[in-house]
Amino acid sequence: MTTAAACNQHQSADHQHTHGEGCGHETVQHGDHVDYVHDGHRHAGHEGHYDEHGDTD
């Protein structure tokens, strides 16, 4: 389990898009939040950045 102190962050410089309803990316329910499928991986917004939540393979 990933904690807030040890989250694996998606590089924000590589990700200028803001995910949300109608953004055009597939969504996947992941526990208490939604992951967004983007460029072969899933990530979710977390405290001003995006956390990596695994590859889609």
PDB file of N, CA, C, O and CB in Angstrom:
ATOM      1  N   MET A   1       0.845  -1.181   0.000  1.00  0.00           N
ATOM      2  CA  MET A   1       0.000   0.000   0.000  1.00  0.00           C
ATOM      3  C   MET A   1       0.887   1.241   0.000  1.00  0.00           C
ATOM      4  O   MET A   1       1.876   1.303   0.731  1.00  0.00           O
ATOM      5  CB  MET A   1      -0.959   0.000   1.221  1.00  0.00           C
ATOM      6  N   THR A   2       0.536   2.216  -0.811  1.00  0.00           N
ATOM      7  CA  THR A   2       1.303   3.449  -0.909  1.00  0.00           C
ATOM      8  C   THR A   2       0.744   4.471   0.064  1.00  0.00           C
ATOM      9  O   THR A   2      -0.463   4.710   0.101  1.00  0.00           O
ATOM     10  CB  THR A   2       1.283   3.999  -2.348  1.00  0.00           C
ATOM     11  N   THR A   3       1.616   5.067   0.842  1.00  0.00           N
ATOM     12  CA  THR A   3       1.186   6.099   1.778  1.00  0.00           C
ATOM     13  C   THR A   3       1.466   7.464   1.192  1.00  0.00           C
ATOM     14  O   THR A   3       2.216   7.583   0.223  1.00  0.00           O
ATOM     15  CB  THR A   3       1.887   5.941   3.138  1.00  0.00           C
ATOM     16  N   ALA A   4       0.875   8.492   1.765  1.00  0.00           N
ATOM     17  CA  ALA A   4       1.092   9.857   1.274  1.00  0.00           C
ATOM     18  C   ALA A   4       2.560  10.234   1.335  1.00  0.00           C
ATOM     19  O   ALA A   4       3.045  10.967   0.473  1.00  0.00           O
ATOM     20  CB  ALA A   4       0.264  10.857   2.082  1.00  0.00           C
ATOM     21  N   ALA A   5       3.280   9.745   2.345  1.00  0.00           N
ATOM     22  CA  ALA A   5       4.690  10.087   2.492  1.00  0.00           C
ATOM     23  C   ALA A   5       5.559   9.374   1.468  1.00  0.00           C
ATOM     24  O   ALA A   5       6.673   9.815   1.185  1.00  0.00           O
ATOM     25  CB  ALA A   5       5.165   9.752   3.888  1.00  0.00           C
ATOM     26  N   ALA A   6       5.057   8.270   0.906  1.00  0.00           N
ATOM     27  CA  ALA A   6       5.869   7.473  -0.004  1.00  0.00           C
ATOM     28  C   ALA A   6       5.205   7.300  -1.360  1.00  0.00           C
ATOM     29  O   ALA A   6       5.421   6.280  -2.016  1.00  0.00           O
ATOM     30  CB  ALA A   6       6.151   6.122   0.603  1.00  0.00           C
ATOM     31  N   CYS A   7       4.405   8.264  -1.800  1.00  0.00           N
ATOM     32  CA  CYS A   7       3.706   8.095  -3.060  1.00  0.00           C
ATOM     33  C   CYS A   7       4.665   8.251  -4.240  1.00  0.00           C
ATOM     34  O   CYS A   7       5.612   9.036  -4.198  1.00  0.00           O
ATOM     35  CB  CYS A   7       2.561   9.100  -3.169  1.00  0.00           C
ATOM     36  N   ASN A   8       4.392   7.487  -5.280  1.00  0.00           N
ATOM     37  CA  ASN A   8       5.176   7.528  -6.499  1.00  0.00           C
ATOM     38  C   ASN A   8       4.533   8.552  -7.422  1.00  0.00           C
ATOM     39  O   ASN A   8       3.490   8.276  -8.017  1.00  0.00           O
ATOM     40  CB  ASN A   8       5.264   6.120  -7.176  1.00  0.00           C
ATOM     41  N   GLN A   9       5.136   9.725  -7.549  1.00  0.00           N
ATOM     42  CA  GLN A   9       4.537  10.821  -8.291  1.00  0.00           C
ATOM     43  C   GLN A   9       4.819  10.761  -9.774  1.00  0.00           C
ATOM     44  O   GLN A   9       5.940  10.487 -10.203  1.00  0.00           O
ATOM     45  CB  GLN A   9       5.017  12.114  -7.752  1.00  0.00           C
ATOM     46  N   HIS A  10       3.774  11.025 -10.554  1.00  0.00           N
ATOM     47  CA  HIS A  10       3.898  11.221 -11.997  1.00  0.00           C
ATOM     48  C   HIS A  10       4.599  12.560 -12.195  1.00  0.00           C
ATOM     49  O   HIS A  10       4.290  13.522 -11.492  1.00  0.00           O
ATOM     50  CB  HIS A  10       2.487  11.183 -12.726  1.00  0.00           C
ATOM     51  N   GLN A  11       5.522  12.641 -13.125  1.00  0.00           N
ATOM     52  CA  GLN A  11       6.275  13.879 -13.345  1.00  0.00           C
ATOM     53  C   GLN A  11       5.364  14.963 -13.916  1.00  0.00           C
ATOM     54  O   GLN A  11       4.897  14.846 -15.049  1.00  0.00           O
ATOM     55  CB  GLN A  11       7.467  13.629 -14.295  1.00  0.00           C
ATOM     56  N   SER A  12       5.111  16.004 -13.148  1.00  0.00           N
ATOM     57  CA  SER A  12       4.186  17.057 -13.562  1.00  0.00           C
ATOM     58  C   SER A  12       4.671  17.808 -14.804  1.00  0.00           C
ATOM     59  O   SER A  12       3.852  18.317 -15.570  1.00  0.00           O
ATOM     60  CB  SER A  12       3.980  18.037 -12.424  1.00  0.00           C
ATOM     61  N   ALA A  13       5.957  17.882 -15.010  1.00  0.00           N
ATOM     62  CA  ALA A  13       6.481  18.559 -16.201  1.00  0.00           C
ATOM     63  C   ALA A  13       6.065  17.824 -17.468  1.00  0.00           C
ATOM     64  O   ALA A  13       5.954  18.426 -18.536  1.00  0.00           O
ATOM     65  CB  ALA A  13       8.015  18.665 -16.131  1.00  0.00           C
ATOM     66  N   ASP A  14       5.833  16.508 -17.343  1.00  0.00           N
ATOM     67  CA  ASP A  14       5.415  15.691 -18.476  1.00  0.00           C
ATOM     68  C   ASP A  14       3.902  15.646 -18.611  1.00  0.00           C
ATOM     69  O   ASP A  14       3.386  15.011 -19.531  1.00  0.00           O
ATOM     70  CB  ASP A  14       5.960  14.284 -18.337  1.00  0.00           C
ATOM     71  N   HIS A  15       3.187  16.301 -17.721  1.00  0.00           N
ATOM     72  CA  HIS A  15       1.738  16.155 -17.682  1.00  0.00           C
ATOM     73  C   HIS A  15       1.070  17.511 -17.464  1.00  0.00           C
ATOM     74  O   HIS A  15       0.862  17.934 -16.327  1.00  0.00           O
ATOM     75  CB  HIS A  15       1.327  15.171 -16.576  1.00  0.00           C
ATOM     76  N   GLN A  16       0.742  18.173 -18.541  1.00  0.00           N
ATOM     77  CA  GLN A  16       0.125  19.490 -18.459  1.00  0.00           C
ATOM     78  C   GLN A  16      -1.397  19.434 -18.452  1.00  0.00           C
ATOM     79  O   GLN A  16      -2.050  20.450 -18.214  1.00  0.00           O
ATOM     80  CB  GLN A  16       0.590  20.338 -19.604  1.00  0.00           C
ATOM     81  N   HIS A  17      -1.965  18.272 -18.708  1.00  0.00           N
ATOM     82  CA  HIS A  17      -3.412  18.087 -18.784  1.00  0.00           C
ATOM     83  C   HIS A  17      -4.005  17.930 -17.389  1.00  0.00           C
ATOM     84  O   HIS A  17      -3.413  17.266 -16.538  1.00  0.00           O
ATOM     85  CB  HIS A  17      -3.756  16.863 -19.650  1.00  0.00           C
ATOM     86  N   THR A  18      -5.162  18.531 -17.144  1.00  0.00           N
ATOM     87  CA  THR A  18      -5.872  18.351 -15.888  1.00  0.00           C
ATOM     88  C   THR A  18      -7.007  17.365 -16.103  1.00  0.00           C
ATOM     89  O   THR A  18      -7.899  17.604 -16.917  1.00  0.00           O
ATOM     90  CB  THR A  18      -6.405  19.702 -15.349  1.00  0.00           C
ATOM     91  N   HIS A  19      -6.976  16.256 -15.372  1.00  0.00           N
ATOM     92  CA  HIS A  19      -8.023  15.254 -15.500  1.00  0.00           C
ATOM     93  C   HIS A  19      -9.267  15.672 -14.748  1.00  0.00           C
ATOM     94  O   HIS A  19      -9.201  16.373 -13.738  1.00  0.00           O
ATOM     95  CB  HIS A  19      -7.538  13.906 -14.999  1.00  0.00           C
ATOM     96  N   GLY A  20     -10.397  15.231 -15.255  1.00  0.00           N
ATOM     97  CA  GLY A  20     -11.674  15.500 -14.614  1.00  0.00           C
ATOM     98  C   GLY A  20     -12.799  15.021 -15.501  1.00  0.00           C
ATOM     99  O   GLY A  20     -12.563  14.488 -16.585  1.00  0.00           O
ATOM    100  N   GLU A  21     -14.017  15.209 -15.041  1.00  0.00           N
ATOM    101  CA  GLU A  21     -15.182  14.769 -15.795  1.00  0.00           C
ATOM    102  C   GLU A  21     -15.163  15.367 -17.196  1.00  0.00           C
ATOM    103  O   GLU A  21     -15.058  16.582 -17.364  1.00  0.00           O
ATOM    104  CB  GLU A  21     -16.476  15.155 -15.065  1.00  0.00           C
ATOM    105  N   GLY A  22     -15.264  14.499 -18.199  1.00  0.00           N
ATOM    106  CA  GLY A  22     -15.288  14.945 -19.583  1.00  0.00           C
ATOM    107  C   GLY A  22     -13.931  15.266 -20.182  1.00  0.00           C
ATOM    108  O   GLY A  22     -13.870  15.866 -21.256  1.00  0.00           O
ATOM    109  N   CYS A  23     -12.834  14.885 -19.521  1.00  0.00           N
ATOM    110  CA  CYS A  23     -11.501  15.228 -20.037  1.00  0.00           C
ATOM    111  C   CYS A  23     -11.082  14.362 -21.218  1.00  0.00           C
ATOM    112  O   CYS A  23     -10.106  14.667 -21.903  1.00  0.00           O
ATOM    113  CB  CYS A  23     -10.474  15.100 -18.935  1.00  0.00           C
ATOM    114  N   GLY A  24     -11.830  13.268 -21.457  1.00  0.00           N
ATOM    115  CA  GLY A  24     -11.521  12.421 -22.604  1.00  0.00           C
ATOM    116  C   GLY A  24     -10.718  11.180 -22.288  1.00  0.00           C
ATOM    117  O   GLY A  24     -10.501  10.358 -23.178  1.00  0.00           O
ATOM    118  N   HIS A  25     -10.265  11.007 -21.045  1.00  0.00           N
ATOM    119  CA  HIS A  25      -9.511   9.812 -20.677  1.00  0.00           C
ATOM    120  C   HIS A  25     -10.405   8.812 -19.962  1.00  0.00           C
ATOM    121  O   HIS A  25     -11.327   9.180 -19.234  1.00  0.00           O
ATOM    122  CB  HIS A  25      -8.315  10.180 -19.792  1.00  0.00           C
ATOM    123  N   GLU A  26     -10.106   7.532 -20.191  1.00  0.00           N
ATOM    124  CA  GLU A  26     -10.833   6.463 -19.516  1.00  0.00           C
ATOM    125  C   GLU A  26     -10.618   6.565 -18.009  1.00  0.00           C
ATOM    126  O   GLU A  26      -9.521   6.892 -17.555  1.00  0.00           O
ATOM    127  CB  GLU A  26     -10.383   5.078 -20.038  1.00  0.00           C
ATOM    128  N   THR A  27     -11.655   6.288 -17.246  1.00  0.00           N
ATOM    129  CA  THR A  27     -11.549   6.295 -15.790  1.00  0.00           C
ATOM    130  C   THR A  27     -11.714   4.887 -15.253  1.00  0.00           C
ATOM    131  O   THR A  27     -12.432   4.072 -15.832  1.00  0.00           O
ATOM    132  CB  THR A  27     -12.596   7.233 -15.167  1.00  0.00           C
ATOM    133  N   VAL A  28     -11.042   4.603 -14.134  1.00  0.00           N
ATOM    134  CA  VAL A  28     -11.113   3.310 -13.467  1.00  0.00           C
ATOM    135  C   VAL A  28     -11.271   3.570 -11.977  1.00  0.00           C
ATOM    136  O   VAL A  28     -10.437   4.244 -11.373  1.00  0.00           O
ATOM    137  CB  VAL A  28      -9.845   2.436 -13.763  1.00  0.00           C
ATOM    138  N   GLN A  29     -12.344   3.036 -11.375  1.00  0.00           N
ATOM    139  CA  GLN A  29     -12.518   3.189  -9.934  1.00  0.00           C
ATOM    140  C   GLN A  29     -11.397   2.432  -9.227  1.00  0.00           C
ATOM    141  O   GLN A  29     -11.131   1.274  -9.551  1.00  0.00           O
ATOM    142  CB  GLN A  29     -13.921   2.671  -9.475  1.00  0.00           C
ATOM    143  N   HIS A  30     -10.742   3.075  -8.267  1.00  0.00           N
ATOM    144  CA  HIS A  30      -9.611   2.483  -7.557  1.00  0.00           C
ATOM    145  C   HIS A  30      -9.767   2.818  -6.079  1.00  0.00           C
ATOM    146  O   HIS A  30      -9.274   3.841  -5.605  1.00  0.00           O
ATOM    147  CB  HIS A  30      -8.235   3.005  -8.120  1.00  0.00           C
ATOM    148  N   GLY A  31     -10.459   1.944  -5.362  1.00  0.00           N
ATOM    149  CA  GLY A  31     -10.723   2.205  -3.953  1.00  0.00           C
ATOM    150  C   GLY A  31     -11.637   3.398  -3.786  1.00  0.00           C
ATOM    151  O   GLY A  31     -12.758   3.401  -4.295  1.00  0.00           O
ATOM    152  N   ASP A  32     -11.167   4.413  -3.076  1.00  0.00           N
ATOM    153  CA  ASP A  32     -11.989   5.586  -2.778  1.00  0.00           C
ATOM    154  C   ASP A  32     -11.793   6.738  -3.764  1.00  0.00           C
ATOM    155  O   ASP A  32     -12.248   7.853  -3.512  1.00  0.00           O
ATOM    156  CB  ASP A  32     -11.687   6.069  -1.389  1.00  0.00           C
ATOM    157  N   HIS A  33     -11.117   6.474  -4.885  1.00  0.00           N
ATOM    158  CA  HIS A  33     -10.867   7.526  -5.866  1.00  0.00           C
ATOM    159  C   HIS A  33     -10.937   6.957  -7.279  1.00  0.00           C
ATOM    160  O   HIS A  33     -11.141   5.757  -7.463  1.00  0.00           O
ATOM    161  CB  HIS A  33      -9.497   8.187  -5.620  1.00  0.00           C
ATOM    162  N   VAL A  34     -10.767   7.816  -8.262  1.00  0.00           N
ATOM    163  CA  VAL A  34     -10.777   7.420  -9.672  1.00  0.00           C
ATOM    164  C   VAL A  34      -9.381   7.589 -10.247  1.00  0.00           C
ATOM    165  O   VAL A  34      -8.748   8.629 -10.069  1.00  0.00           O
ATOM    166  CB  VAL A  34     -11.809   8.255 -10.482  1.00  0.00           C
ATOM    167  N   ASP A  35      -8.901   6.551 -10.942  1.00  0.00           N
ATOM    168  CA  ASP A  35      -7.652   6.648 -11.704  1.00  0.00           C
ATOM    169  C   ASP A  35      -7.999   7.028 -13.136  1.00  0.00           C
ATOM    170  O   ASP A  35      -9.073   6.695 -13.636  1.00  0.00           O
ATOM    171  CB  ASP A  35      -6.844   5.300 -11.659  1.00  0.00           C
ATOM    172  N   TYR A  36      -7.083   7.726 -13.787  1.00  0.00           N
ATOM    173  CA  TYR A  36      -7.226   8.092 -15.189  1.00  0.00           C
ATOM    174  C   TYR A  36      -6.188   7.334 -15.995  1.00  0.00           C
ATOM    175  O   TYR A  36      -5.007   7.319 -15.647  1.00  0.00           O
ATOM    176  CB  TYR A  36      -7.078   9.625 -15.391  1.00  0.00           C
ATOM    177  N   VAL A  37      -6.640   6.696 -17.088  1.00  0.00           N
ATOM    178  CA  VAL A  37      -5.743   5.954 -17.964  1.00  0.00           C
ATOM    179  C   VAL A  37      -5.139   6.952 -18.933  1.00  0.00           C
ATOM    180  O   VAL A  37      -5.850   7.669 -19.637  1.00  0.00           O
ATOM    181  CB  VAL A  37      -6.487   4.794 -18.719  1.00  0.00           C
ATOM    182  N   HIS A  38      -3.791   6.988 -18.957  1.00  0.00           N
ATOM    183  CA  HIS A  38      -3.088   8.008 -19.748  1.00  0.00           C
ATOM    184  C   HIS A  38      -1.743   7.444 -20.179  1.00  0.00           C
ATOM    185  O   HIS A  38      -0.938   7.059 -19.331  1.00  0.00           O
ATOM    186  CB  HIS A  38      -2.898   9.337 -18.934  1.00  0.00           C
ATOM    187  N   ASP A  39      -1.484   7.387 -21.481  1.00  0.00           N
ATOM    188  CA  ASP A  39      -0.190   6.952 -22.023  1.00  0.00           C
ATOM    189  C   ASP A  39       0.270   5.604 -21.464  1.00  0.00           C
ATOM    190  O   ASP A  39       1.445   5.443 -21.132  1.00  0.00           O
ATOM    191  CB  ASP A  39       0.864   8.000 -21.732  1.00  0.00           C
ATOM    192  N   GLY A  40      -0.646   4.633 -21.355  1.00  0.00           N
ATOM    193  CA  GLY A  40      -0.271   3.280 -20.951  1.00  0.00           C
ATOM    194  C   GLY A  40      -0.162   3.052 -19.457  1.00  0.00           C
ATOM    195  O   GLY A  40       0.286   1.988 -19.031  1.00  0.00           O
ATOM    196  N   HIS A  41      -0.561   4.027 -18.647  1.00  0.00           N
ATOM    197  CA  HIS A  41      -0.541   3.823 -17.198  1.00  0.00           C
ATOM    198  C   HIS A  41      -1.744   4.513 -16.565  1.00  0.00           C
ATOM    199  O   HIS A  41      -2.460   5.271 -17.219  1.00  0.00           O
ATOM    200  CB  HIS A  41       0.779   4.358 -16.582  1.00  0.00           C
ATOM    201  N   ARG A  42      -1.949   4.239 -15.293  1.00  0.00           N
ATOM    202  CA  ARG A  42      -3.041   4.857 -14.544  1.00  0.00           C
ATOM    203  C   ARG A  42      -2.457   5.783 -13.494  1.00  0.00           C
ATOM    204  O   ARG A  42      -1.454   5.462 -12.856  1.00  0.00           O
ATOM    205  CB  ARG A  42      -3.950   3.786 -13.887  1.00  0.00           C
ATOM    206  N   HIS A  43      -3.085   6.922 -13.322  1.00  0.00           N
ATOM    207  CA  HIS A  43      -2.683   7.797 -12.232  1.00  0.00           C
ATOM    208  C   HIS A  43      -3.878   8.581 -11.716  1.00  0.00           C
ATOM    209  O   HIS A  43      -4.917   8.668 -12.371  1.00  0.00           O
ATOM    210  CB  HIS A  43      -1.572   8.750 -12.685  1.00  0.00           C
ATOM    211  N   ALA A  44      -3.710   9.151 -10.526  1.00  0.00           N
ATOM    212  CA  ALA A  44      -4.804   9.865  -9.873  1.00  0.00           C
ATOM    213  C   ALA A  44      -4.275  11.117  -9.203  1.00  0.00           C
ATOM    214  O   ALA A  44      -3.150  11.148  -8.704  1.00  0.00           O
ATOM    215  CB  ALA A  44      -5.513   8.964  -8.846  1.00  0.00           C
ATOM    216  N   GLY A  45      -5.097  12.139  -9.200  1.00  0.00           N
ATOM    217  CA  GLY A  45      -4.731  13.384  -8.544  1.00  0.00           C
ATOM    218  C   GLY A  45      -4.594  13.206  -7.042  1.00  0.00           C
ATOM    219  O   GLY A  45      -5.388  12.512  -6.405  1.00  0.00           O
ATOM    220  N   HIS A  46      -3.556  13.856  -6.479  1.00  0.00           N
ATOM    221  CA  HIS A  46      -3.301  13.748  -5.046  1.00  0.00           C
ATOM    222  C   HIS A  46      -2.523  14.967  -4.581  1.00  0.00           C
ATOM    223  O   HIS A  46      -1.347  15.119  -4.911  1.00  0.00           O
ATOM    224  CB  HIS A  46      -2.529  12.446  -4.713  1.00  0.00           C
ATOM    225  N   GLU A  47      -3.170  15.834  -3.818  1.00  0.00           N
ATOM    226  CA  GLU A  47      -2.515  16.987  -3.197  1.00  0.00           C
ATOM    227  C   GLU A  47      -1.646  17.795  -4.162  1.00  0.00           C
ATOM    228  O   GLU A  47      -0.487  18.085  -3.864  1.00  0.00           O
ATOM    229  CB  GLU A  47      -1.672  16.523  -2.046  1.00  0.00           C
ATOM    230  N   GLY A  48      -2.201  18.151  -5.305  1.00  0.00           N
ATOM    231  CA  GLY A  48      -1.509  19.016  -6.247  1.00  0.00           C
ATOM    232  C   GLY A  48      -0.583  18.327  -7.231  1.00  0.00           C
ATOM    233  O   GLY A  48       0.103  18.998  -8.003  1.00  0.00           O
ATOM    234  N   HIS A  49      -0.549  16.996  -7.222  1.00  0.00           N
ATOM    235  CA  HIS A  49       0.242  16.245  -8.199  1.00  0.00           C
ATOM    236  C   HIS A  49      -0.537  14.988  -8.560  1.00  0.00           C
ATOM    237  O   HIS A  49      -1.640  14.775  -8.057  1.00  0.00           O
ATOM    238  CB  HIS A  49       1.669  15.887  -7.637  1.00  0.00           C
ATOM    239  N   TYR A  50       0.029  14.155  -9.429  1.00  0.00           N
ATOM    240  CA  TYR A  50      -0.593  12.887  -9.787  1.00  0.00           C
ATOM    241  C   TYR A  50       0.276  11.749  -9.289  1.00  0.00           C
ATOM    242  O   TYR A  50       1.492  11.761  -9.479  1.00  0.00           O
ATOM    243  CB  TYR A  50      -0.812  12.783 -11.313  1.00  0.00           C
ATOM    244  N   ASP A  51      -0.349  10.760  -8.648  1.00  0.00           N
ATOM    245  CA  ASP A  51       0.349   9.559  -8.199  1.00  0.00           C
ATOM    246  C   ASP A  51       0.224   8.482  -9.271  1.00  0.00           C
ATOM    247  O   ASP A  51      -0.845   8.295  -9.851  1.00  0.00           O
ATOM    248  CB  ASP A  51      -0.218   9.055  -6.838  1.00  0.00           C
ATOM    249  N   GLU A  52       1.325   7.776  -9.531  1.00  0.00           N
ATOM    250  CA  GLU A  52       1.310   6.635 -10.445  1.00  0.00           C
ATOM    251  C   GLU A  52       0.629   5.471  -9.750  1.00  0.00           C
ATOM    252  O   GLU A  52       0.922   5.170  -8.593  1.00  0.00           O
ATOM    253  CB  GLU A  52       2.751   6.247 -10.896  1.00  0.00           C
ATOM    254  N   HIS A  53      -0.283   4.818 -10.461  1.00  0.00           N
ATOM    255  CA  HIS A  53      -0.988   3.680  -9.897  1.00  0.00           C
ATOM    256  C   HIS A  53      -0.880   2.440 -10.769  1.00  0.00           C
ATOM    257  O   HIS A  53      -1.721   1.548 -10.668  1.00  0.00           O
ATOM    258  CB  HIS A  53      -2.433   4.027  -9.688  1.00  0.00           C
ATOM    259  N   GLY A  54       0.115   2.362 -11.607  1.00  0.00           N
ATOM    260  CA  GLY A  54       0.408   1.138 -12.340  1.00  0.00           C
ATOM    261  C   GLY A  54       0.177   1.235 -13.829  1.00  0.00           C
ATOM    262  O   GLY A  54      -0.507   2.131 -14.324  1.00  0.00           O
ATOM    263  N   ASP A  55       0.773   0.277 -14.530  1.00  0.00           N
ATOM    264  CA  ASP A  55       0.612   0.168 -15.977  1.00  0.00           C
ATOM    265  C   ASP A  55      -0.739  -0.440 -16.292  1.00  0.00           C
ATOM    266  O   ASP A  55      -1.342  -1.109 -15.453  1.00  0.00           O
ATOM    267  CB  ASP A  55       1.743  -0.674 -16.600  1.00  0.00           C
ATOM    268  N   THR A  56      -1.208  -0.205 -17.500  1.00  0.00           N
ATOM    269  CA  THR A  56      -2.488  -0.747 -17.932  1.00  0.00           C
ATOM    270  C   THR A  56      -2.343  -2.111 -18.589  1.00  0.00           C
ATOM    271  O   THR A  56      -3.348  -2.700 -18.988  1.00  0.00           O
ATOM    272  CB  THR A  56      -3.157   0.210 -18.885  1.00  0.00           C
ATOM    273  N   ASP A  57      -1.141  -2.625 -18.713  1.00  0.00           N
ATOM    274  CA  ASP A  57      -0.906  -3.943 -19.336  1.00  0.00           C
ATOM    275  C   ASP A  57      -1.427  -5.062 -18.486  1.00  0.00           C
ATOM    276  O   ASP A  57      -1.311  -6.228 -18.861  1.00  0.00           O
ATOM    277  CB  ASP A  57       0.570  -4.159 -19.596  1.00  0.00           C
TER     278      ASP A  57
END
